Amino acid sequence: MSATDISKITEKSKWQDITPGNQIYGAGTSRAFKTGEWRTQTPVWIPEKCKQCLLCVPVCPDSSIPVENCERQDFDYDHCKGCGICAKVCPFDSITMKEGQ
């Protein structure tokens, strides 16, 4: 499969038409796939409680906590899997987890 075919893969693609696992066909393709829909719990950021310590940013396995001008922003819910690591590491309780998406 060529790198241009990757963009044609959707959730409706048949298994025969997708790329085999453990192989890279093109760089930077993970942004095209909205993997956040797998979430069963959703982190909720409470900006009023946040001290901008940024301890949550490096522990996010999906890089779903954007930082702009040295300040964290709201979650990238398109890619967040809802693991809850950010909520556990936050010393100010500015991140809580809620059920569902």
C-alpha positions as CSV (number, residue, x, y, z in Angstrom):
1,M,0.0,0.0,0.0
2,S,1.4,3.4,-0.9
3,A,1.4,6.5,1.4
4,T,-1.4,8.1,-0.5
5,D,-3.7,5.1,0.1
6,I,-3.5,5.7,3.9
7,S,-5.8,8.7,3.7
8,K,-8.5,6.6,2.2
9,I,-8.8,4.3,5.3
10,T,-11.9,5.1,7.4
11,E,-13.9,3.3,10.1
12,K,-16.0,1.8,7.2
13,S,-13.0,0.3,5.4
14,K,-13.1,-3.5,5.1
15,W,-10.3,-5.4,6.9
16,Q,-8.8,-6.5,3.5
17,D,-8.3,-2.8,2.5
18,I,-6.4,-1.6,5.6
19,T,-2.7,-1.6,6.2
20,P,-1.2,-4.6,8.1
21,G,-0.2,-3.9,11.7
22,N,3.4,-3.1,12.8
23,Q,4.3,-1.4,9.6
24,I,4.7,2.3,8.9
25,Y,3.4,3.6,5.6
26,G,3.7,7.3,6.1
27,A,4.8,9.7,8.8
28,G,2.4,11.9,10.8
29,T,-0.7,9.9,9.9
30,S,-1.9,9.5,13.5
31,R,-3.4,13.1,13.5
32,A,-5.8,11.9,10.8
33,F,-7.4,9.2,13.0
34,K,-9.7,10.4,15.8
35,T,-8.8,7.8,18.4
36,G,-10.5,9.7,21.2
37,E,-13.8,8.0,20.5
38,W,-12.4,4.9,22.2
39,R,-12.7,6.7,25.6
40,T,-14.9,5.4,28.4
41,Q,-14.0,8.2,30.8
42,T,-13.3,11.8,29.9
43,P,-11.0,14.2,31.7
44,V,-12.4,17.6,32.5
45,W,-10.1,20.5,33.0
46,I,-11.1,23.2,35.6
47,P,-9.0,26.3,34.6
48,E,-9.9,28.1,37.8
49,K,-8.1,25.5,39.9
50,C,-5.2,25.1,37.5
51,K,-1.8,26.7,38.6
52,Q,-0.2,26.0,35.2
53,C,2.4,23.7,36.7
54,L,2.3,21.6,33.5
55,L,2.9,18.4,35.4
56,C,0.1,16.8,33.5
57,V,1.6,17.5,30.0
58,P,4.6,15.1,30.0
59,V,2.7,12.2,31.5
60,C,-0.1,12.2,28.8
61,P,0.7,9.1,26.6
62,D,-1.3,10.6,23.7
63,S,0.1,14.2,23.8
64,S,-3.5,15.3,24.2
65,I,-2.8,18.3,26.5
66,P,-1.7,21.2,24.2
67,V,0.5,24.0,25.5
68,E,0.5,27.4,24.0
69,N,2.7,30.3,25.2
70,C,3.8,28.2,28.2
71,E,0.2,27.6,29.3
72,R,-1.8,24.5,29.0
73,Q,-5.0,24.6,27.0
74,D,-8.1,22.4,27.1
75,F,-7.7,18.7,26.1
76,D,-7.4,17.5,22.5
77,Y,-10.5,15.2,22.8
78,D,-10.0,13.9,19.3
79,H,-7.0,11.9,20.6
80,C,-7.4,11.6,24.4
81,K,-8.1,8.0,25.4
82,G,-9.3,8.9,28.9
83,C,-6.6,7.0,30.8
84,G,-6.8,9.4,33.8
85,I,-3.0,9.7,34.3
86,C,-3.3,13.5,34.1
87,A,-6.0,13.6,36.9
88,K,-3.8,11.4,39.1
89,V,-0.7,13.6,38.7
90,C,-2.5,16.9,39.2
91,P,-1.7,18.2,42.7
92,F,-4.4,20.9,42.5
93,D,-7.4,18.7,41.6
94,S,-7.9,20.8,38.4
95,I,-8.6,17.7,36.4
96,T,-11.5,15.3,37.2
97,M,-12.7,12.3,35.3
98,K,-16.3,11.8,34.2
99,E,-18.0,8.7,32.8
100,G,-18.5,8.6,29.0
101,Q,-17.4,10.9,26.3
